[in-house]
Amino acid sequence: MAVVLVAMSAGLVSRPAYGFIPSSGTYNGLFFQTTGNWAQSSGTLKINTTSRGTYSANMRIGSSRYSFSGQLAADGSASVQILRYYQYPLTVQFQVTEADPDVIVGTVTDGYWTAALNADRAVFNAKTNISPYAGQYTLVLHGDFNSTQVPGGASFGTITINTAGKISFAATLADGTTFNQSSTVSKDGRWPLYAPLYSGNGTFYGWMSFNASTNTDISGDVTWVKPQMPWTQYYPYGFYVVNPVYGSIYTKPPKGTSVLDFTYATIQFNGQNLYQGITNNVLLTSNNKIENLSANGLNLGFSLSNGRFNGRVMDPITFQWYPYKGVVVQKFNIATGYFSAWNLTGEVWLEGD
């Protein structure tokens, strides 16, 4: 349990005279260092404000959660100190700005590290202000199949945004880790992606943007930190990666229409657990069945409701079967993901001929 002290000037005991009218709403945000990649200095913050200038907040860093509340100052700012057992106290400072009351900026620090804090107000409503970002999406974070130190396959996820701007994200990472996140999308299409991993000792975070680029429907950089975990099968020495993601709107194909716009294709498997890469020629039928046209064994099935796929492939040298999974990325007319070998993962890539 955390002990929370709210640092306020004496003038904030009663309601202050505001220089602007504070917004009533819910802000969802992230904080993390821009000069380091550490699980203990990154997290998520949810702040609820009222038109009277009061606020309540919930913060998470790894497996630790903290709650605090108080009164905003006349300029929309607040400063809070959080005492923690066996750790340095946290100081949280934030401000609802007059220039844009839908945005909160601030910092979180323990005196040794300082993380920038940003949060956006949830402005969409299913009845009066429908989110223009509503729909389904698929997202991909590529690995490095030439490496034995970091995941070689592509991590992926499926996203649903409802008309009120609420995000439901289901992720499958290329070391076998899975997680779910719920959040909101801002008026500018920003999404604070954050998940504590590995019992709170690792993390996965970054600001994502919808439709910020003509090249991809989702863009942003993700930081993924895994600590040393000697008992795990995949990447027991840990790693950290900072890589861009990309993604696509996903549209469930009508009956008789292919989920991807090709008929003949190749599916490739590359990774350091293979003696050499595996390539199969395949046929994608109009009812979204994959027919294997190569000698070595392969099967693949699509989940048309969300764009995921899974299957197995046989290594023609060792005759070992490897399971694999991933998502389609319709904007790029590909499907990608990862396969699991004995202690590493590798990349799966399906593309039309």
VOBA-1610 file (N, C-alpha, C; in pm, whole numbers, padded with zeros to 5 digits, always signed):
BEGIN
Met+00085-00119+00000Met+00000+00000+00000Met+00088+00123+00000Ala+00055+00221-00081Ala+00133+00344-00088Ala+00072+00451+00001Val+00159+00531+00063Val+00116+00648+00138Val+00128+00768+00046Val+00023+00843+00029Val+00021+00952-00067Val+00008+01086+00005Leu+00099+01177-00024Leu+00094+01311+00029Leu+00071+01407-00085Val-00025+01495-00075Val-00053+01593-00178Val+00013+01724-00139Ala+00110+01769-00219Ala+00181+01893-00188Ala+00106+02009-00251Met+00040+02092-00169Met-00039+02204-00219Met-00008+02327-00135Ser-00021+02443-00198Ser-00004+02567-00124Ser-00130+02592-00040Ala-00117+02681+00058Ala-00230+02706+00149Ala-00351+02759+00077Gly-00330+02830-00033Gly-00441+02888-00107Gly-00528+02787-00176Leu-00486+02658-00177Leu-00562+02555-00248Leu-00654+02476-00154Val-00660+02515-00029Val-00751+02444+00062Val-00895+02464+00020Ser-00929+02586-00021Ser-01061+02612-00076Ser-01050+02622-00226Arg-01164+02622-00294Arg-01163+02625-00439Arg-01102+02756-00490Pro-00998+02749-00577Pro-00932+02869-00624Pro-01011+02938-00733Ala-00974+03063-00758Ala-01035+03136-00870Ala-00958+03101-00995Tyr-01023+03035-01089Tyr-00954+02983-01205Tyr-00930+03090-01310Gly-00813+03081-01375Gly-00785+03165-01489Gly-00853+03111-01612Phe-00903+02988-01606Phe-00978+02928-01715Phe-01074+02827-01656Ile-01170+02786-01735Ile-01269+02689-01687Ile-01214+02549-01707Pro-01192+02472-01603Pro-01137+02338-01619Pro-01236+02244-01687Ser-01181+02147-01760Ser-01264+02050-01830Ser-01298+01934-01737Ser-01419+01887-01750Ser-01459+01768-01679Ser-01440+01650-01772Gly-01365+01551-01729Gly-01344+01438-01817Gly-01239+01342-01766Thr-01206+01247-01851Thr-01108+01144-01819Thr-00991+01155-01914Tyr-00871+01160-01859Tyr-00747+01169-01937Tyr-00670+01039-01919Asn-00624+00982-02030Asn-00540+00862-02026Asn-00404+00895-02084Gly-00297+00855-02013Gly-00166+00895-02061Gly-00055+00800-02023Leu+00066+00838-02066Leu+00188+00763-02042Leu+00293+00854-01982Phe+00386+00793-01910Phe+00509+00861-01874Phe+00625+00764-01893Phe+00735+00814-01944Phe+00855+00733-01961Phe+00973+00824-01988Gln+01093+00774-01959Gln+01214+00848-01987Gln+01240+00853-02137Thr+01289+00965-02183Thr+01329+00976-02324Thr+01477+00945-02342Thr+01549+00925-02232Thr+01693+00897-02239Thr+01728+00759-02185Gly+01631+00676-02158Gly+01656+00542-02107Gly+01537+00453-02131Asn+01559+00323-02119Asn+01453+00227-02144Asn+01442+00135-02024Trp+01366+00180-01923Trp+01361+00108-01798Trp+01217+00084-01757Ala+01192-00037-01709Ala+01057-00070-01666Ala+01014+00013-01546Gln+01110+00044-01456Gln+01073+00111-01331Gln+01048+00260-01349Ser+01078+00317-01465Ser+01053+00460-01487Ser+00952+00484-01598Ser+00867+00387-01622Ser+00761+00402-01722Ser+00631+00351-01663Gly+00522+00408-01707Gly+00394+00365-01655Gly+00280+00439-01720Thr+00164+00419-01665Thr+00043+00480-01719Thr-00029+00557-01609Leu-00100+00662-01648Leu-00169+00746-01553Leu-00306+00781-01609Lys-00408+00762-01527Lys-00546+00798-01562Lys-00593+00904-01464Ile-00637+01019-01516Ile-00677+01132-01433Ile-00820+01169-01466Asn-00905+01177-01365Asn-01042+01225-01380Asn-01052+01365-01320Thr-01104+01460-01398Thr-01120+01597-01349Thr-01267+01636-01349Thr-01300+01739-01270Thr-01436+01790-01264Thr-01435+01938-01297Ser-01552+01993-01324Ser-01564+02135-01354Ser-01539+02222-01231Arg-01535+02162-01113Arg-01502+02234-00991Arg-01351+02239-00966Gly-01275+02174-01055Gly-01130+02177-01041Gly-01072+02070-00952Thr-01152+01973-00911Thr-01099+01861-00835Thr-01056+01752-00931Tyr-00971+01663-00883Tyr-00925+01552-00967Tyr-00903+01429-00880Ser-00908+01314-00944Ser-00866+01187-00885Ser-00785+01114-00989Ala-00684+01039-00946Ala-00592+00978-01040Ala-00554+00838-00996Asn-00524+00754-01096Asn-00472+00620-01074Asn-00347+00603-01161Met-00239+00562-01098Met-00112+00546-01167Met-00063+00403-01152Arg+00003+00353-01258Arg+00060+00219-01251Arg+00203+00221-01302Ile+00292+00161-01224Ile+00428+00133-01267Ile+00452-00015-01242Gly+00464-00093-01346Gly+00481-00236-01329Gly+00363-00296-01254Ser+00391-00368-01146Ser+00285-00431-01068Ser+00234-00342-00955Ser+00291-00221-00942Ser+00250-00129-00835Ser+00145-00031-00886Arg+00047-00005-00802Arg-00060+00089-00835Arg-00071+00194-00724Tyr-00098+00317-00764Tyr-00110+00427-00670Tyr-00234+00509-00706Ser-00306+00553-00604Ser-00423+00638-00624Ser-00405+00766-00543Phe-00446+00878-00598Phe-00440+01005-00525Phe-00543+01100-00583Ser-00573+01205-00509Ser-00673+01302-00552Ser-00640+01437-00491Gly-00708+01541-00538Gly-00682+01674-00485Gly-00754+01782-00562Gln-00705+01903-00547Gln-00763+02022-00610Gln-00659+02084-00703Leu-00698+02113-00825Leu-00609+02181-00918Leu-00586+02325-00873Ala-00467+02376-00899Ala-00438+02516-00873Ala-00508+02603-00977Ala-00498+02735-00960Ala-00568+02828-01048Ala-00524+02817-01192Asp-00400+02771-01215Asp-00351+02755-01352Asp-00371+02613-01405Gly-00446+02530-01332Gly-00475+02394-01376Gly-00366+02293-01342Ser-00275+02329-01251Ser-00164+02241-01218Ser-00187+02169-01085Ala-00108+02067-01062Ala-00109+01993-00936Ala+00027+01930-00914Ser+00062+01910-00788Ser+00187+01844-00750Ser+00159+01749-00636Val+00202+01624-00652Val+00172+01519-00556Val+00299+01442-00524Gln+00319+01409-00398Gln+00430+01323-00360Gln+00374+01190-00312Ile+00431+01081-00361Ile+00388+00945-00328Ile+00502+00875-00257Leu+00481+00838-00131Leu+00580+00763-00055Leu+00565+00615-00084Arg+00680+00548-00106Arg+00678+00406-00143Arg+00768+00328-00047Tyr+00727+00208-00014Tyr+00808+00123+00073Tyr+00936+00080+00001Tyr+01051+00102+00067Tyr+01182+00055+00019Tyr+01221+00115-00117Gln+01159+00224-00156Gln+01193+00292-00280Gln+01187+00443-00256Tyr+01254+00517-00343Tyr+01248+00661-00333Tyr+01106+00709-00363Pro+01061+00815-00296Pro+00926+00866-00324Pro+00916+00922-00465Leu+00795+00919-00517Leu+00766+00975-00648Leu+00705+01113-00633Thr+00744+01203-00721Thr+00680+01333-00730Thr+00613+01342-00867Val+00482+01363-00866Val+00404+01374-00988Val+00357+01518-01002Gln+00394+01582-01111Gln+00349+01717-01140Gln+00281+01717-01277Phe+00164+01779-01284Phe+00094+01784-01413Phe+00010+01910-01421Gln-00032+01943-01543Gln-00111+02064-01565Gln-00207+02044-01680Val-00332+02083-01656Val-00430+02094-01764Val-00409+02232-01826Thr-00374+02235-01953Thr-00335+02363-02012Thr-00456+02443-02059Glu-00443+02575-02050Glu-00551+02663-02096Glu-00559+02663-02248Ala-00444+02650-02314Ala-00441+02653-02461Ala-00517+02535-02520Asp-00508+02419-02457Asp-00579+02300-02504Asp-00621+02219-02382Pro-00741+02239-02329Pro-00785+02169-02209Pro-00806+02019-02228Asp-00789+01968-02351Asp-00797+01825-02375Asp-00663+01755-02355Val-00561+01831-02315Val-00426+01777-02301Val-00371+01807-02162Ile-00304+01708-02103Ile-00230+01724-01978Ile-00084+01696-02005Val+00004+01780-01950Val+00148+01758-01959Val+00206+01762-01819Gly+00322+01698-01801Gly+00384+01700-01670Gly+00505+01610-01664Thr+00545+01574-01541Thr+00659+01487-01518Thr+00632+01395-01401Val+00704+01283-01400Val+00708+01192-01286Val+00855+01168-01257Thr+00896+01180-01130Thr+01037+01163-01095Thr+01051+01100-00957Asp+01161+01028-00937Asp+01196+00980-00803Asp+01320+01052-00752Gly+01362+01157-00820Gly+01481+01231-00783Gly+01606+01186-00855Tyr+01603+01066-00914Tyr+01716+01014-00990Tyr+01682+01004-01138Trp+01563+00963-01168Trp+01516+00965-01306Trp+01395+01055-01316Thr+01375+01111-01435Thr+01259+01196-01463Thr+01195+01151-01594Ala+01067+01126-01590Ala+00992+01080-01707Ala+00892+01186-01749Ala+00883+01209-01877Ala+00785+01304-01931Ala+00646+01240-01928Leu+00548+01317-01885Leu+00409+01271-01876Leu+00324+01344-01977Asn+00245+01269-02052Asn+00147+01326-02144Asn+00018+01245-02134Ala-00095+01315-02138Ala-00225+01248-02130Ala-00326+01324-02216Asp-00420+01250-02273Asp-00523+01309-02359Asp-00661+01278-02304Arg-00751+01374-02317Arg-00887+01355-02269Arg-00965+01267-02367Ala-01048+01181-02313Ala-01139+01099-02394Ala-01258+01186-02434Val-01263+01224-02560Val-01362+01323-02604Val-01479+01262-02680Phe-01467+01136-02723Phe-01569+01079-02811Phe-01686+01019-02732Asn-01801+01021-02798Asn-01924+00970-02739Asn-02003+00899-02849Ala-02055+00783-02817Ala-02123+00702-02918Ala-02249+00767-02972Lys-02306+00863-02900Lys-02431+00926-02943Lys-02409+01064-03005Thr-02321+01143-02945Thr-02310+01283-02988Thr-02178+01317-03056Asn-02076+01233-03041Asn-01945+01263-03100Asn-01875+01132-03133Ile-01918+01068-03240Ile-01867+00936-03278Ile-01722+00946-03322Ser-01640+00851-03275Ser-01499+00850-03308Ser-01477+00820-03456Pro-01398+00902-03526Pro-01368+00872-03666Pro-01270+00756-03681Tyr-01213+00710-03569Tyr-01116+00600-03573Tyr-01180+00465-03545Ala-01312+00462-03529Ala-01380+00337-03497Ala-01356+00233-03606Gly-01335+00109-03563Gly-01313+00000-03656Gly-01219-00104-03599Gln-01176-00195-03684Gln-01081-00299-03646Gln-00947-00274-03716Tyr-00841-00313-03648Tyr-00706-00293-03700Tyr-00619-00414-03665Thr-00512-00431-03740Thr-00405-00524-03704Thr-00275-00446-03695Leu-00188-00489-03605Leu-00063-00417-03577Leu+00053-00515-03575Val+00171-00470-03621Val+00289-00556-03631Val+00412-00483-03577Leu+00492-00555-03499Leu+00624-00509-03453Leu+00725-00615-03495His+00812-00580-03590His+00906-00680-03642His+01022-00703-03545Gly+01074-00827-03547Gly+01194-00862-03473Gly+01314-00865-03567Asp+01415-00942-03526Asp+01537-00955-03605Asp+01570-01103-03613Phe+01535-01166-03726Phe+01554-01310-03735Phe+01701-01349-03755Asn+01790-01250-03771Asn+01933-01279-03777Asn+01998-01280-03640Ser+01922-01246-03536Ser+01976-01234-03401Ser+01936-01352-03314Thr+02023-01384-03217Thr+01988-01481-03113Thr+01962-01412-02979Gln+01974-01277-02976Gln+01961-01202-02852Gln+01824-01141-02832Val+01753-01115-02940Val+01620-01055-02934Val+01526-01140-03017Pro+01394-01130-02995Pro+01299-01212-03071Pro+01317-01197-03222Gly+01315-01311-03290Gly+01336-01310-03434Gly+01209-01295-03514Gly+01096-01322-03452Gly+00970-01313-03523Gly+00903-01180-03506Ala+00790-01165-03572Ala+00710-01042-03564Ala+00604-01058-03455Ser+00606-00967-03357Ser+00498-00957-03260Ser+00378-00891-03328Phe+00260-00916-03277Phe+00142-00864-03347Phe+00027-00847-03250Gly-00076-00778-03297Gly-00194-00759-03215Gly-00315-00723-03299Thr-00431-00736-03238Thr-00556-00697-03301Thr-00623-00591-03214Ile-00682-00493-03279Ile-00736-00375-03212Ile-00880-00353-03256Thr-00965-00322-03160Thr-01101-00278-03190Thr-01124-00144-03122Ile-01171-00046-03197Ile-01209+00084-03143Ile-01359+00100-03165Asn-01434+00122-03059Asn-01578+00139-03076Asn-01612+00285-03107Thr-01738+00314-03129Thr-01778+00448-03171Thr-01755+00552-03062Ala-01739+00509-02936Ala-01709+00601-02826Ala-01559+00622-02809Gly-01478+00564-02898Gly-01333+00582-02891Gly-01262+00491-02794Lys-01330+00388-02742Lys-01266+00295-02649Lys-01190+00187-02726Ile-01066+00165-02682Ile-00975+00071-02750Ile-00968-00060-02673Ser-00978-00170-02745Ser-00950-00302-02690Ser-00838-00363-02773Phe-00726-00394-02707Phe-00607-00442-02776Phe-00569-00578-02721Ala-00547-00675-02809Ala-00502-00809-02772Ala-00371-00835-02844Ala-00262-00851-02768Ala-00128-00863-02825Ala-00071-01002-02803Thr+00007-01047-02900Thr+00086-01169-02889Thr+00229-01133-02929Leu+00320-01141-02833Leu+00458-01102-02857Leu+00540-01223-02901Ala+00650-01195-02970Ala+00727-01299-03035Ala+00818-01378-02941Asp+00797-01365-02809Asp+00858-01458-02714Asp+00751-01543-02647Gly+00628-01536-02700Gly+00518-01614-02646Gly+00434-01542-02543Thr+00471-01419-02506Thr+00395-01341-02408Thr+00267-01286-02471Thr+00159-01289-02397Thr+00034-01229-02443Thr-00017-01131-02338Phe-00090-01030-02382Phe-00154-00938-02288Phe-00268-00867-02358Asn-00354-00805-02278Asn-00465-00724-02327Asn-00459-00586-02263Gln-00501-00486-02335Gln-00507-00351-02282Gln-00636-00284-02324Ser-00692-00202-02235Ser-00807-00118-02267Ser-00766+00027-02246Ser-00803+00114-02339Ser-00769+00255-02327Ser-00866+00334-02413Thr-00828+00458-02445Thr-00909+00542-02533Thr-00821+00609-02636Val-00882+00647-02747Val-00810+00721-02851Val-00845+00868-02838Ser-00746+00954-02856Ser-00767+01098-02840Ser-00830+01158-02965Lys-00863+01287-02957Lys-00920+01356-03073Lys-00823+01360-03189Asp-00692+01352-03160Asp-00589+01354-03264Asp-00546+01214-03305Gly-00614+01112-03255Gly-00582+00975-03294Gly-00466+00914-03218Arg-00436+00964-03099Arg-00325+00909-03020Arg-00376+00805-02921Trp-00291+00702-02900Trp-00325+00590-02811Trp-00206+00563-02719Pro-00225+00574-02587Pro-00116+00543-02494Pro-00107+00392-02468Leu-00019+00325-02540Leu-00003+00181-02527Leu+00092+00151-02411Tyr+00045+00072-02316Tyr+00129+00036-02202Tyr+00084-00098-02147Ala+00183-00185-02120Ala+00155-00312-02053Ala+00274-00350-01967Pro+00254-00374-01837Pro+00361-00431-01755Pro+00371-00580-01783Leu+00492-00629-01804Leu+00513-00769-01840Leu+00603-00838-01738Tyr+00602-00971-01742Tyr+00693-01053-01662Tyr+00682-01018-01513Ser+00560-01027-01462Ser+00530-01000-01320Ser+00568-00858-01280Gly+00557-00766-01375Gly+00584-00626-01347Gly+00729-00586-01359Asn+00818-00679-01394Asn+00961-00648-01405Asn+01002-00607-01546Gly+00913-00619-01641Gly+00938-00575-01777Gly+00825-00485-01822Thr+00834-00439-01945Thr+00734-00344-01991Thr+00728-00340-02143Phe+00617-00285-02192Phe+00592-00271-02336Phe+00509-00144-02351Tyr+00567-00040-02412Tyr+00496+00088-02414Tyr+00535+00174-02533Gly+00451+00272-02562Gly+00479+00371-02665Gly+00353+00443-02707Trp+00370+00563-02758Trp+00256+00637-02813Trp+00230+00591-02955Met+00107+00544-02979Met+00065+00502-03112Met-00025+00610-03172Ser-00022+00621-03304Ser-00105+00719-03374Ser-00181+00650-03486Phe-00310+00681-03494Phe-00395+00629-03601Phe-00405+00734-03713Asn-00384+00688-03835Asn-00401+00770-03955Asn-00315+00896-03954Ala-00198+00888-03887Ala-00106+01002-03888Ala-00018+01003-04012Ser-00019+00892-04087Ser+00064+00879-04206Ser-00019+00818-04318Thr+00011+00858-04440Thr-00058+00799-04556Thr-00004+00659-04585Asn+00112+00626-04528Asn+00175+00497-04557Asn+00123+00384-04470Thr+00072+00415-04352Thr+00027+00313-04259Thr-00088+00369-04175Asp-00180+00282-04137Asp-00295+00325-04058Asp-00260+00338-03909Ile-00151+00275-03865Ile-00103+00287-03728Ile+00048+00308-03734Ser+00098+00402-03654Ser+00241+00426-03650Ser+00283+00460-03508Gly+00412+00447-03481Gly+00466+00478-03348Gly+00586+00392-03319Asp+00655+00423-03210Asp+00771+00346-03165Asp+00736+00277-03034Val+00773+00150-03023Val+00747+00071-02903Val+00879+00039-02834Thr+00881+00054-02703Thr+00991+00006-02620Thr+00946-00121-02550Trp+01027-00226-02564Trp+00995-00357-02506Trp+01115-00400-02422Val+01093-00418-02293Val+01200-00454-02199Val+01166-00587-02133Lys+01260-00681-02144Lys+01247-00808-02072Lys+01369-00825-01982Pro+01350-00850-01852Pro+01464-00872-01762Pro+01521-01013-01780Gln+01633-01039-01715Gln+01686-01175-01714Gln+01589-01267-01642Met+01555-01377-01710Met+01464-01477-01653Met+01518-01615-01691Pro+01617-01665-01617Pro+01688-01787-01656Pro+01600-01910-01671Trp+01481-01909-01610Trp+01394-02027-01613Trp+01305-02031-01738Thr+01308-01927-01820Thr+01220-01923-01936Thr+01284-01988-02058Gln+01201-02038-02147Gln+01251-02108-02265Gln+01308-02012-02368Tyr+01243-01897-02385Tyr+01284-01805-02490Tyr+01350-01680-02432Tyr+01472-01653-02476Tyr+01546-01531-02442Tyr+01560-01512-02291Pro+01619-01611-02222Pro+01630-01604-02075Pro+01724-01495-02025Tyr+01814-01444-02111Tyr+01906-01339-02068Tyr+01845-01200-02076Gly+01723-01191-02126Gly+01655-01063-02134Gly+01701-00980-02251Phe+01633-00870-02274Phe+01665-00782-02385Phe+01586-00652-02369Tyr+01624-00552-02445Tyr+01535-00438-02467Tyr+01546-00397-02613Val+01434-00363-02671Val+01429-00320-02810Val+01343-00196-02819Val+01379-00109-02911Val+01297+00007-02945Val+01280+00004-03096Asn+01159-00028-03141Asn+01134-00046-03283Asn+01002+00021-03323Pro+00991+00061-03450Pro+00864+00115-03498Pro+00762+00004-03522Val+00636+00039-03512Val+00528-00051-03547Val+00456+00004-03671Tyr+00379-00081-03734Tyr+00291-00036-03841Tyr+00166-00121-03836Gly+00062-00074-03903Gly-00063-00148-03897Gly-00161-00107-04004Ser-00275-00170-04001Ser-00374-00153-04107Ser-00514-00167-04052Ile-00606-00093-04110Ile-00747-00122-04089Ile-00775-00264-04137Tyr-00855-00337-04061Tyr-00892-00471-04102Tyr-01040-00476-04134Thr-01071-00528-04252Thr-01209-00544-04297Thr-01236-00692-04320Lys-01331-00745-04248Lys-01366-00886-04267Lys-01417-00906-04409Pro-01360-01002-04482Pro-01400-01020-04622Pro-01540-01080-04635Pro-01618-01031-04731Pro-01749-01095-04757Pro-01729-01239-04804Lys-01833-01317-04793Lys-01827-01456-04836Lys-01788-01464-04983Gly-01690-01549-05011Gly-01643-01565-05148Gly-01534-01467-05187Thr-01485-01387-05091Thr-01380-01290-05117Thr-01260-01322-05031Ser-01141-01312-05089Ser-01019-01344-05016Ser-00983-01235-04917Val-00924-01276-04805Val-00883-01182-04702Val-00764-01098-04748Leu-00687-01149-04844Leu-00576-01076-04905Leu-00593-01081-05057Asp-00540-00981-05124Asp-00565-00965-05267Asp-00460-01036-05351Phe-00457-01168-05342Phe-00372-01249-05430Phe-00426-01391-05432Thr-00379-01469-05527Thr-00416-01610-05536Thr-00296-01699-05507Tyr-00189-01681-05586Tyr-00066-01758-05563Tyr+00029-01676-05477Ala+00096-01744-05385Ala+00181-01672-05290Ala+00294-01763-05242Thr+00390-01702-05175Thr+00494-01777-05106Thr+00487-01741-04958Ile+00513-01840-04874Ile+00523-01817-04730Ile+00663-01859-04688Gln+00734-01767-04623Gln+00874-01788-04587Gln+00890-01793-04435Phe+00984-01875-04391Phe+01017-01889-04249Phe+01168-01871-04235Asn+01208-01773-04155Asn+01351-01745-04136Asn+01381-01727-03988Gly+01490-01790-03943Gly+01528-01778-03803Gly+01653-01857-03773Gln+01716-01827-03660Gln+01846-01886-03627Gln+01836-02031-03580Asn+01719-02083-03550Asn+01704-02223-03516Asn+01691-02313-03638Leu+01683-02254-03757Leu+01673-02331-03880Leu+01810-02347-03945Tyr+01835-02463-04005Tyr+01959-02481-04081Tyr+01959-02391-04204Gln+01842-02374-04261Gln+01824-02279-04370Gln+01677-02239-04370Gly+01648-02127-04437Gly+01511-02082-04442Gly+01419-02180-04512Ile+01291-02172-04481Ile+01190-02258-04543Ile+01100-02170-04629Thr+01074-02215-04751Thr+00982-02143-04840Thr+00882-02242-04899Asn+00756-02213-04885Asn+00650-02294-04945Asn+00570-02210-05043Asn+00534-02269-05154Asn+00440-02207-05246Asn+00299-02250-05206Val+00208-02153-05205Val+00072-02182-05160Val-00030-02115-05253Leu-00154-02160-05241Leu-00267-02104-05314Leu-00371-02058-05213Leu-00414-01931-05223Leu-00520-01878-05137Leu-00651-01882-05216Thr-00745-01963-05171Thr-00870-01979-05242Thr-00967-01865-05207Ser-01073-01854-05284Ser-01171-01748-05262Ser-01249-01766-05131Asn-01248-01887-05076Asn-01312-01908-04945Asn-01208-01911-04833Asn-01090-01853-04862Asn-00984-01830-04763Asn-00926-01958-04703Lys-00911-02056-04788Lys-00837-02176-04752Lys-00699-02169-04818Ile-00596-02216-04747Ile-00461-02221-04801Ile-00433-02364-04848Glu-00396-02376-04976Glu-00355-02505-05031Glu-00204-02503-05047Asn-00139-02602-04988Asn+00007-02613-04995Asn+00049-02674-05128Leu+00133-02603-05203Leu+00178-02650-05334Leu+00320-02704-05329Ser+00380-02711-05210Ser+00518-02759-05198Ser+00522-02895-05130Ala+00640-02961-05139Ala+00653-03098-05092Ala+00652-03107-04939Asn+00718-03011-04872Asn+00721-03021-04725Asn+00590-02974-04665Gly+00555-03032-04553Gly+00424-03011-04496Gly+00399-02871-04445Leu+00274-02827-04460Leu+00233-02696-04410Leu+00082-02692-04402Asn+00030-02628-04296Asn-00111-02596-04291Asn-00126-02457-04232Leu-00235-02390-04268Leu-00260-02253-04223Leu-00410-02227-04224Gly-00458-02161-04120Gly-00598-02123-04113Gly-00613-01979-04068Phe-00709-01908-04126Phe-00736-01768-04092Phe-00855-01759-03997Ser-00848-01662-03906Ser-00963-01622-03827Ser-01017-01495-03891Leu-01121-01508-03969Leu-01170-01395-04049Leu-01235-01287-03964Ser-01269-01317-03840Ser-01332-01216-03755Ser-01236-01106-03714Asn-01104-01138-03707Asn-01008-01037-03661Asn-00878-01032-03740Gly-00859-01122-03838Gly-00740-01117-03921Gly-00622-01197-03872Arg-00640-01274-03766Arg-00530-01358-03718Arg-00520-01486-03801Phe-00402-01549-03796Phe-00385-01680-03859Phe-00294-01764-03771Asn-00299-01895-03792Asn-00205-01986-03725Asn-00191-02112-03807Gly-00086-02187-03781Gly-00064-02311-03855Gly+00062-02380-03807Arg+00107-02477-03889Arg+00232-02549-03862Arg+00306-02570-03993Val+00439-02574-03984Val+00521-02600-04100Val+00625-02705-04063Met+00660-02790-04160Met+00762-02892-04138Met+00894-02845-04196Asp+01000-02856-04116Asp+01135-02828-04165Asp+01177-02945-04254Pro+01204-02922-04383Pro+01237-03034-04472Pro+01371-03099-04443Ile+01455-03038-04359Ile+01585-03097-04326Ile+01575-03185-04202Thr+01511-03134-04098Thr+01502-03209-03972Thr+01370-03283-03957Phe+01272-03252-04040Phe+01136-03307-04033Phe+01065-03267-03903Gln+01114-03161-03840Gln+01051-03108-03721Gln+00937-03015-03762Trp+00824-03025-03692Trp+00711-02936-03717Trp+00718-02817-03621Tyr+00698-02697-03676Tyr+00701-02576-03596Tyr+00565-02505-03603Pro+00509-02470-03487Pro+00385-02393-03490Pro+00414-02246-03520Tyr+00320-02178-03582Tyr+00338-02036-03612Tyr+00204-01965-03605Lys+00210-01831-03594Lys+00089-01750-03584Lys+00122-01607-03624Gly+00017-01529-03652Gly+00039-01390-03692Gly-00092-01323-03731Val-00080-01214-03809Val-00196-01139-03857Val-00177-01099-04002Val-00288-01074-04068Val-00282-01015-04201Val-00272-00863-04186Val-00207-00800-04281Val-00196-00654-04285Val-00249-00611-04421Gln-00377-00585-04427Gln-00443-00568-04556Gln-00392-00448-04635Lys-00353-00341-04568Lys-00304-00223-04639Lys-00180-00256-04722Phe-00099-00351-04673Phe+00024-00390-04742Phe+00010-00523-04816Asn-00108-00584-04805Asn-00138-00709-04875Asn-00039-00820-04839Ile-00011-00832-04708Ile+00079-00935-04657Ile+00018-00996-04531Ala+00081-01102-04485Ala+00053-01158-04353Ala+00188-01191-04290Thr+00203-01165-04162Thr+00332-01188-04097Thr+00311-01222-03950Gly+00413-01282-03891Gly+00406-01323-03752Gly+00533-01395-03712Tyr+00521-01496-03628Tyr+00641-01567-03583Tyr+00613-01716-03570Phe+00722-01796-03581Phe+00714-01938-03551Phe+00802-01966-03430Ser+00768-02070-03356Ser+00839-02107-03234Ser+00924-02230-03259Ala+01055-02216-03238Ala+01147-02329-03247Ala+01190-02367-03106Trp+01305-02436-03091Trp+01333-02495-02960Trp+01374-02392-02856Asn+01448-02285-02892Asn+01477-02182-02792Asn+01477-02041-02849Leu+01441-02027-02976Leu+01432-01897-03042Leu+01303-01892-03123Thr+01264-01772-03163Thr+01153-01759-03257Thr+01205-01698-03387Gly+01130-01720-03493Gly+01168-01667-03624Gly+01050-01605-03693Glu+01075-01543-03806Glu+00973-01465-03876Glu+00898-01549-03979Val+00769-01522-03987Val+00681-01578-04091Val+00640-01463-04182Trp+00645-01486-04315Trp+00611-01379-04410Trp+00535-01441-04527Leu+00411-01400-04545Leu+00326-01448-04654Leu+00298-01332-04749Glu+00332-01351-04876Glu+00316-01243-04974Glu+00281-01302-05110Gly+00199-01231-05187Gly+00161-01277-05317Gly+00276-01277-05417Asp+00271-01371-05512Asp+00374-01380-05617Asp+00358-01269-05720
//
